[in-house]
Amino acid sequence: MIRVPAQLARVELAMNTVIMWLVVNTASVFVTVQLLPGVKVREESLATYLLLGLIFGLVNALLKPVLKLLTFPLIVLTLGLFLLVINALVLLLTAALSGGSLQFASFGDALLAGLVIGAVNWGMQVALRKRGE
């Protein structure tokens, strides 16, 4: 039996996590575009959805915690409802960074898209955890 060094095993686990995270975000964006008429993708291709999933994941990982920290009083005051606004802003920033590949008809569509993406992400993460057990 071949023993894999612990560092290599950690790198492999991290790579698997990043790939799973990219697939979940990509699928979430795809489902959202299919469900909401106010959310459009300029070019319907796997590459476009993968790019959007990557951009969304990076913005979500890097900027969303800072936004939550800065708006913490508003989050508490609205009993967490302001998180919907933060999700919409993250999606609008994703759309801006994608060079127009992702488009929203209105801010309300971005709010709804945040809800759909959150629900799809949660459902996929639950399903993947159960599969991994």
C-alpha positions in Angstrom: 0.0 0.0 0.0 1.3 3.4 -1.0 1.3 6.0 1.8 0.5 9.6 0.7 2.4 12.3 2.6 0.1 14.4 4.8 0.9 17.6 3.0 -0.1 16.1 -0.4 -3.3 14.8 1.1 -4.2 18.3 2.4 -3.4 19.8 -1.0 -5.7 17.2 -2.7 -8.5 17.9 -0.2 -8.2 21.7 -0.8 -8.3 21.2 -4.6 -11.4 19.0 -4.2 -13.0 21.6 -2.1 -12.3 24.4 -4.6 -13.6 22.3 -7.5 -16.8 21.4 -5.6 -17.2 25.1 -4.6 -16.9 26.1 -8.3 -19.4 23.4 -9.5 -21.9 24.5 -6.8 -21.6 28.2 -7.7 -21.8 27.4 -11.4 -24.9 25.3 -11.0 -26.5 27.9 -8.8 -26.0 30.6 -11.4 -27.4 28.3 -14.1 -30.5 27.5 -12.1 -31.1 31.1 -11.3 -30.8 32.2 -15.0 -33.3 29.5 -15.9 -35.8 30.4 -13.2 -35.8 34.2 -13.3 -36.8 36.0 -16.4 -35.1 39.2 -15.2 -31.7 37.5 -15.0 -29.9 37.0 -18.3 -26.6 35.6 -19.5 -25.2 37.1 -22.7 -23.8 33.8 -24.0 -25.3 30.5 -22.9 -22.2 28.2 -22.7 -20.5 26.1 -20.1 -17.4 28.4 -20.2 -19.6 31.5 -19.4 -21.3 29.8 -16.5 -17.9 28.5 -15.1 -16.5 32.0 -15.4 -19.6 33.5 -13.6 -19.4 30.8 -10.9 -15.7 31.6 -10.4 -16.2 35.4 -10.2 -19.2 35.0 -7.9 -17.3 32.6 -5.6 -14.3 35.0 -5.4 -16.5 38.1 -4.7 -18.5 36.1 -2.2 -15.4 34.8 -0.4 -13.4 38.1 -0.4 -15.9 40.9 -0.3 -19.0 39.6 1.4 -17.4 39.2 4.8 -16.2 42.8 4.7 -19.6 44.0 3.7 -21.2 42.0 6.6 -18.7 43.5 9.1 -19.3 47.1 7.8 -23.1 46.7 7.8 -23.4 44.7 11.0 -25.6 47.3 12.8 -28.0 47.3 9.8 -28.1 43.5 9.8 -29.0 43.5 13.5 -31.5 46.3 13.1 -33.3 44.5 10.3 -33.1 41.1 12.0 -30.9 39.8 9.1 -33.0 41.0 6.2 -30.2 43.4 5.1 -28.2 40.3 4.2 -30.6 40.0 1.2 -29.3 43.5 0.1 -25.7 42.4 0.6 -26.4 39.3 -1.6 -27.9 41.4 -4.3 -24.9 43.8 -4.2 -22.5 40.8 -4.5 -24.4 39.6 -7.5 -24.5 43.1 -9.1 -20.7 43.3 -8.6 -20.3 39.9 -10.1 -22.3 41.1 -13.1 -20.1 44.2 -13.4 -16.8 42.2 -13.2 -18.1 39.7 -15.7 -18.0 42.3 -18.5 -21.7 42.2 -19.1 -22.0 38.4 -19.3 -24.5 38.5 -16.4 -27.3 41.0 -16.6 -30.1 42.0 -14.2 -33.2 43.8 -15.3 -33.6 45.5 -11.9 -32.3 45.5 -8.4 -35.4 43.5 -7.4 -34.2 40.8 -9.8 -30.8 40.8 -8.1 -32.6 40.4 -4.7 -34.6 37.4 -6.0 -31.5 35.9 -7.6 -29.7 36.1 -4.3 -32.6 34.1 -2.7 -32.5 31.5 -5.4 -28.7 31.1 -5.4 -28.8 30.8 -1.6 -31.4 28.1 -1.7 -29.7 26.2 -4.5 -26.3 26.4 -2.8 -27.8 25.2 0.5 -29.6 22.3 -1.2 -26.5 21.2 -3.1 -24.2 21.5 -0.1 -26.7 19.3 2.0 -26.9 16.8 -0.8 -23.1 16.6 -1.3 -22.5 16.3 2.5 -25.0 13.4 2.7 -23.3 11.7 -0.3 -19.9 12.1 1.3 -21.0 10.4 4.6 
